[in-house]
Each structure stands twice: as C-alpha cells, then as structure tokens.
Amino acid sequence: MARVRVAALLFVALLSFAGCSDLFEFNAFSALDTPPAPSLSDYQGSGGLAKLEADLSSPAIVALLKADPATTKQIEEYLLSTYHVTTFGDPDTATAQQRTAAALYADLYLKTTSGDQLVNAAVARIATDSSWNGDVKSLLSDLLPPGVVHDKAAFVAMMDGLLEAKDAYEQLGTSLASPGVPPAGMKMGDIAQKAVVSYVVGEIVTTVQSQSGLASDADAIDQLFLLASGRSNSIDSDSFTSAASSQSWLQNIFDAAGMKLQD
C-alpha cells in the first residue's frame, strides 16, 4: 500500500497569504458574552443575515450552536431553501443576499465542525514555512485540531463541514464571474483562505475515492480517518496534485480579494 503523497505544489496557492495576519478568527471579547440560545427565527426576515454574521463572530454563540445540532441544521436548511435558487450561479442575476448567505452557510459549517481550526492551521503553517509539504498523513496530523485525530465522529463532521463549505464557495465564486461583484464589506481575503483550503481538502477526498476504488466520499473520509490515526487502511494513491488555478470559481474569489492564485 502506497502512501498518499502531497505534491510539492499542493499548498502553493496559500503562499499568497504569507505575512497575512487576517486569519479566520473570532472576536476575542465576545467570549465574555452569555447570550441566549439561538433559534432559527433569529435569522429570518430583514436583518437576519446580518445577525447571523455577527453571531458567528461570538465563540459563546458558536458553542451553543455546536451543542444544538438540530437548530444548526434548521439554519443551514433555511439558508439553502431561501437563498440557494437555480439562478444563483448566474453573475447577472445573483443577489447580494444570495452571495452573503453562501458565505455564511460555509462559515456556519466550518465553525460548528472545527473546520475553521484546520483552515487557520493550514494558513498559519504555510505563512511561516513555505517549504512545507509531505504525505497526507503528516499533513493531517499537523493540521487537525486536538482530539480529532482519534475521534471518528469529530473527524467525519469536520471533513463533511469542509466539503459543504467548498460547495458553497464554489457557488459564490461562480456568481462572481464578471460582472459579478461581492457585497459591500464582504471579507474576500478571509473567504479566499477558507475557499482554497476547503477546495484542497475536497480534492484529497475525491482523489482517495477514485484512485482507491471507493464507493463514496464517506468511504474515502473513513479511510482518511484510519490513515490519520495510524491504523490499517485501503488508501492506494501515491500522488496528488493541486489544480487550484484551473478552477474559475476559485480564481473569481481571489480576483475579488485582489490576490493571485497560484499552483
């Protein structure tokens, strides 16, 4: 069984962030909050998206959402049903509300599954060590939040969250093709970081599935968990290459952020 090896160019796209301190982060002072438990109604109607954006900056509220997966699921489904319509990917018709909802949908998944911690670890690692690359096992062991390596449920939730985020960013990026423009105030540099890491994780899952002859993404994630935790696995791929710059949706996000996407 060969190891899954990450090609030297895997995270070169993240070199765009070297020296950038604007990582995916919370408002530190909001940790002192003692907010009421959130509910779907908090985020419906006028001002709902703005409130969700503010609440996702509060560790206290995110902790409540993590502890209440039923409410979190309701909010996710509301964002999809209300804003994710068939015309969303068309830059001529996509609305600011749809673009905002897509970004918030991704944030909600990342922050309630610890995917945000993996994003921060990846960006920080590349920013401080541009020569770093290696096989996927060492990549995961370096980047996974504490405890996730040996907790299958947490690992699966985190990987699922990154895949859901990737899909939302793809819709957002597609909608930003010329003449699409992001809503005023949208933090495109932050979104670019999260989008490229989510994309790379998605490509790893897809590659493991296809090259190892697995039936689904879920099977690939199961095998990646075994790999990360040092157990016997069926992964049979010895190469992985990034093709981030060939993804027009990702390039659109980087363009909107005023950044250069590299492979």
Secondary structure, DSSP 8 states (H G I E B T S, - for coil): ----B--TTTTGGGGGGTT----S---GGGGG-------GGGGSSTTHHHHHHHHTT-HHHHHHHHT-HHHHHHHHHHHHHHH--TTTT-TTT--HHHHHHHHHHHHHHHHHTTHHHHHHHHHHHHHH-TT---BHHHHHHHHS-TTTTT-HHHHHHHHHHHHHHHHHHHHHHHHTSTT----TT--HHHHHHHHHHHHHHHHHHHHHHHHTT-SSHHHHHHHHHHHHTT-------------GGG-HHHHHHHHHHT-----
